[in-house]
């Protein structure tokens, strides 16, 4: 059973009756779901995932006022719920991960991942938030939210980056992918620097995955789930997954160089399809400058500097 399905069933069987029975006056102001860190919120959990931070549990998000008034009481009642459900559990909570489930203020939840008390309002604020953090607070499922406060914040992030931010990040990834895969990989091989070559290959693969998420206007998760998540993206997801898988399994270095160029050619074709570059160069760095030139924000579109 997947963790998200387990969390939802657990809420409706035990959580909802508890909240409706003891906090009925507050039910129209709270939200319930399962969103945040961990493979289960992305749907990537498996039997290996179940050794820690996995099992029956869900999140209860409160207004700031209710968090002060009844947050502790709700948490106490939440902790009294059965620890084992449908043969799963109890959750083995890792140190520092105690806030994955249970009650918290909506404001505190989003501040934890975005560093802000409000939805990002400027390009600078968007760029300051790590992309994997945006993935964490927009994953999972919301089961119940009559007030809509939690979902409104969530929807503001699900709307994705402002276009200038997307262009800035895309130009940056084209630059770093070209540096790592089309430039430093081969130069490292010529120097017989195996570590540097393998690092460049890995960096190239990461940058390509990030580009695919940017093409699809989806946030990329933590690196160990990125290759799984990319497969489900409609624009080049499955194809790039297959090409990267082939690349990392090749032993011949010349074949690796050829595979890298094939991946870059596919990326460039999609840049043309999306009207992001009209360059006929086969070097991704040249396309980075074309993309960067489309940025309207003068501060972002001035000097070309790389963002994460």
C-alpha positions as CSV (number, residue, x, y, z in Angstrom):
1,X,0.0,0.0,0.0
2,X,1.3,3.5,-0.9
3,X,1.8,5.9,1.9
4,X,-0.5,8.6,0.5
5,X,-3.4,6.1,0.3
6,X,-2.6,4.8,3.8
7,X,-2.6,8.4,5.1
8,X,-5.9,9.3,3.5
9,X,-7.7,6.1,4.7
10,X,-6.2,6.6,8.2
11,X,-7.5,10.1,8.3
12,X,-11.1,9.2,7.3
13,X,-11.3,6.2,9.7
14,X,-9.7,7.8,12.7
15,X,-8.7,11.4,12.2
16,X,-11.9,12.8,10.9
17,X,-14.1,11.3,13.7
18,X,-11.6,12.6,16.3
19,X,-11.6,16.1,14.9
20,X,-15.4,16.2,14.3
21,X,-16.0,14.9,17.8
22,X,-13.7,17.1,19.8
23,X,-13.1,20.1,17.6
24,X,-16.3,20.5,15.7
25,X,-16.3,24.3,16.2
26,X,-13.0,24.6,14.4
27,X,-13.5,22.1,11.6
28,X,-14.5,24.8,9.1
29,X,-11.1,26.5,9.7
30,X,-8.6,23.7,9.5
31,X,-7.1,21.7,6.6
32,X,-6.0,18.1,6.5
33,X,-3.8,16.2,4.1
34,X,-0.3,14.7,3.6
35,X,2.2,17.0,2.0
36,X,5.9,17.5,2.6
37,X,9.2,15.6,2.7
38,X,9.6,11.9,2.2
39,X,9.1,9.6,-0.7
40,X,5.5,8.8,0.3
41,X,4.3,12.3,-0.4
42,X,5.7,12.0,-3.9
43,X,4.3,8.5,-4.4
44,X,7.8,7.0,-4.7
45,X,7.8,4.9,-1.5
46,X,8.4,1.2,-1.6
47,X,9.2,-1.6,0.9
48,X,12.7,-0.1,1.5
49,X,11.1,3.2,2.5
50,X,9.2,1.7,5.4
51,X,12.2,1.4,7.7
52,X,11.8,5.0,8.9
53,X,9.4,8.0,8.6
54,X,6.7,5.9,7.0
55,X,3.4,4.6,8.3
56,X,0.0,5.8,9.5
57,X,-0.1,9.6,9.8
58,X,-1.4,12.9,8.3
59,X,-1.0,16.6,8.6
60,X,-3.5,19.1,10.2
61,X,-2.9,22.7,9.2
62,X,-4.4,25.5,11.4
63,X,-4.9,29.2,11.2
64,X,-2.4,31.2,13.3
65,X,-5.1,32.0,15.8
66,X,-6.3,28.4,16.1
67,X,-2.7,27.1,16.3
68,X,-2.2,29.3,19.4
69,X,-5.6,28.4,21.0
70,X,-6.0,24.7,20.3
71,X,-2.9,23.5,18.4
72,X,-1.4,21.7,21.4
73,X,-4.7,20.0,22.2
74,X,-5.2,18.8,18.7
75,X,-1.6,17.5,18.7
76,X,-2.2,15.6,21.9
77,X,-5.4,14.0,20.6
78,X,-3.6,13.2,17.3
79,X,-0.9,11.3,19.3
80,X,-3.6,9.2,20.9
81,X,-4.8,7.8,17.6
82,X,-3.9,4.1,16.9
83,X,-0.2,3.7,16.1
84,X,-0.8,0.6,13.9
85,X,-3.3,0.7,11.0
86,X,-4.1,-2.0,8.4
87,X,-1.0,-3.9,9.6
88,X,1.4,-0.9,9.1
89,X,3.2,1.1,11.7
90,X,4.1,2.4,14.0
91,X,6.0,5.3,12.3
92,X,9.7,5.3,13.3
93,X,10.4,9.0,13.4
94,X,13.9,10.2,12.6
95,X,15.4,12.9,14.8
96,X,14.4,16.3,13.5
97,X,11.5,14.9,11.4
98,X,8.9,15.1,14.1
99,X,6.9,17.8,12.2
100,X,6.2,15.7,9.2
101,X,2.8,14.7,10.6
102,X,0.5,16.2,13.2
103,X,-0.7,19.7,13.8
104,X,0.9,23.0,12.7
105,X,0.0,26.4,11.5
106,X,-0.3,26.9,7.8
107,X,2.0,29.9,8.0
108,X,4.7,27.8,9.8
109,X,4.4,25.0,7.2
110,X,5.1,27.3,4.3
111,X,7.7,29.3,6.1
112,X,9.6,26.1,6.8
113,X,10.0,25.4,3.1
114,X,9.9,28.9,1.5
115,X,11.4,31.1,4.2
116,X,8.4,33.5,3.7
117,X,5.3,34.3,5.6
118,X,3.5,35.0,2.3
119,X,3.5,33.6,-1.2
120,X,6.6,34.8,-3.2
121,X,5.7,38.1,-4.7
122,X,8.9,39.1,-6.6
123,X,11.4,37.4,-8.9
124,X,14.1,37.7,-6.1
125,X,11.8,35.9,-3.6
126,X,11.1,33.1,-6.1
127,X,14.8,32.6,-6.9
128,X,15.7,32.5,-3.2
129,X,13.6,29.4,-2.6
130,X,15.3,26.0,-3.4
131,X,13.4,24.2,-6.1
132,X,13.2,21.0,-4.1
133,X,11.5,23.0,-1.3
134,X,8.8,24.1,-3.8
135,X,8.4,20.5,-4.8
136,X,8.0,19.5,-1.2
137,X,5.2,21.9,-0.4
138,X,3.2,21.2,-3.6
139,X,3.3,17.4,-3.5
140,X,1.1,14.9,-1.8
141,X,-2.7,15.4,-1.3
142,X,-5.1,17.7,0.5
143,X,-8.0,15.7,1.9
144,X,-10.0,18.5,3.5
145,X,-9.9,22.3,3.4
146,X,-13.2,24.1,3.7
147,X,-11.6,27.4,4.5
148,X,-9.3,27.1,1.5
149,X,-6.4,29.0,3.2
150,X,-3.9,26.2,2.9
151,X,-5.0,25.4,-0.7
152,X,-4.8,29.0,-1.7
153,X,-1.1,29.2,-0.6
154,X,-0.5,25.9,-2.3
155,X,-2.2,27.0,-5.6
156,X,-0.1,30.1,-5.7
157,X,3.0,27.9,-5.8
158,X,1.5,25.3,-8.2
159,X,1.0,28.1,-10.7
160,X,4.8,27.8,-11.2
161,X,7.6,30.4,-11.6
162,X,7.0,33.7,-13.2
163,X,8.2,33.4,-16.8
164,X,11.3,35.5,-16.3
165,X,12.4,33.3,-13.5
166,X,11.9,30.2,-15.6
167,X,13.9,31.7,-18.4
168,X,16.7,32.7,-16.0
169,X,16.9,29.1,-14.6
170,X,16.6,27.6,-18.1
171,X,19.5,29.7,-19.4
172,X,21.6,28.8,-16.3
173,X,20.9,25.1,-16.8
174,X,21.8,25.3,-20.5
175,X,25.1,27.0,-19.6
176,X,26.1,24.5,-16.8
177,X,25.0,21.5,-18.9
178,X,27.2,22.6,-21.8
179,X,30.1,23.3,-19.5
180,X,29.8,19.9,-17.8
181,X,28.8,17.6,-20.7
182,X,30.0,19.2,-23.9
183,X,33.2,20.9,-22.6
184,X,34.6,19.6,-19.3
185,X,33.7,15.9,-19.8
186,X,35.9,15.5,-22.9
187,X,38.7,17.8,-21.5
188,X,38.9,15.7,-18.3
189,X,39.1,12.5,-20.4
190,X,42.0,14.0,-22.4
191,X,43.8,14.7,-19.1
192,X,43.0,11.1,-17.9
193,X,41.2,12.7,-14.9
194,X,38.6,10.1,-14.4
195,X,37.0,11.6,-11.3
196,X,36.5,15.0,-13.0
197,X,35.0,13.3,-16.0
198,X,32.6,11.3,-14.0
199,X,31.6,14.3,-12.0
200,X,31.1,16.3,-15.2
201,X,28.9,13.5,-16.5
202,X,26.8,13.4,-13.4
203,X,26.4,17.2,-13.4
204,X,25.3,17.1,-17.0
205,X,22.7,14.5,-16.2
206,X,21.4,16.6,-13.3
207,X,21.2,19.8,-15.4
208,X,19.4,18.0,-18.2
209,X,16.8,16.6,-15.8
210,X,16.3,20.1,-14.4
211,X,15.8,21.4,-18.0
212,X,13.1,18.8,-18.6
213,X,11.2,20.0,-15.4
214,X,11.5,23.6,-16.6
215,X,10.1,22.6,-20.0
216,X,7.2,21.0,-18.3
217,X,6.7,23.8,-15.7
218,X,7.1,21.4,-12.8
219,X,9.3,21.6,-9.8
220,X,12.1,19.1,-9.5
221,X,12.3,17.1,-6.3
222,X,15.3,16.0,-4.2
223,X,18.0,14.4,-6.4
224,X,17.3,10.8,-5.4
225,X,13.7,11.0,-6.7
226,X,14.4,13.2,-9.8
227,X,15.0,10.3,-12.2
228,X,11.7,8.7,-11.1
229,X,9.7,11.9,-11.4
230,X,11.1,12.9,-14.8
231,X,9.6,9.8,-16.4
232,X,6.0,11.0,-15.8
233,X,6.6,14.4,-17.5
234,X,4.8,14.7,-20.9
235,X,7.5,16.8,-22.6
236,X,10.5,14.6,-23.2
237,X,10.3,12.9,-19.8
238,X,10.3,9.3,-20.8
239,X,12.7,9.8,-23.7
240,X,15.3,11.7,-21.7
241,X,15.0,9.1,-18.9
242,X,15.9,6.4,-21.4
243,X,18.7,8.4,-22.9
244,X,20.3,9.3,-19.5
245,X,19.9,5.7,-18.4
246,X,21.8,4.6,-21.5
247,X,24.5,7.2,-21.0
248,X,25.4,6.3,-17.5
249,X,25.5,2.6,-18.4
250,X,27.9,3.0,-21.3
251,X,31.5,2.0,-20.7
252,X,33.1,3.4,-23.8
253,X,34.0,7.0,-23.4
254,X,33.6,7.9,-27.1
255,X,30.1,6.4,-27.0
256,X,29.4,8.5,-23.9
257,X,30.4,11.7,-25.8
258,X,28.1,10.7,-28.6
259,X,25.3,10.1,-26.2
260,X,25.8,13.5,-24.6
261,X,25.6,15.2,-28.0
262,X,22.4,13.3,-28.8
263,X,20.8,14.5,-25.6
264,X,21.9,18.1,-26.3
265,X,20.4,17.9,-29.8
266,X,17.1,16.8,-28.3
267,X,17.2,19.7,-25.8
268,X,17.9,22.1,-28.6
269,X,15.1,20.8,-30.7
270,X,12.7,21.5,-27.8
271,X,14.1,24.9,-27.3
272,X,13.2,25.6,-30.9
273,X,9.8,24.1,-30.4
274,X,9.0,26.4,-27.4
275,X,10.3,29.5,-29.3
276,X,13.1,29.9,-26.7
277,X,16.0,30.0,-29.2
278,X,16.5,30.3,-32.9
279,X,20.2,29.5,-32.9
280,X,21.4,26.7,-35.1
281,X,24.4,26.0,-32.9
282,X,24.8,22.5,-31.5
283,X,26.4,24.0,-28.3
284,X,24.0,24.5,-25.5
285,X,25.9,27.6,-24.2
286,X,25.0,29.5,-27.3
287,X,21.3,28.8,-26.7
288,X,21.6,30.0,-23.1
289,X,22.4,33.5,-24.3
290,X,19.3,33.5,-26.6
291,X,17.1,32.4,-23.8
292,X,18.6,35.0,-21.4
293,X,17.9,37.7,-24.0
294,X,14.2,37.0,-23.7
295,X,14.1,38.0,-20.0
296,X,12.1,41.3,-19.5
297,X,13.1,42.0,-15.9
298,X,16.1,44.3,-16.3
299,X,17.8,43.1,-13.1
300,X,17.5,39.5,-14.1
301,X,18.2,40.1,-17.7
302,X,21.2,42.2,-17.3
303,X,24.6,40.6,-16.8
304,X,24.4,36.8,-17.3
305,X,24.9,35.1,-13.9
306,X,24.1,31.5,-13.1
307,X,21.3,30.7,-10.6
308,X,20.7,27.4,-8.9
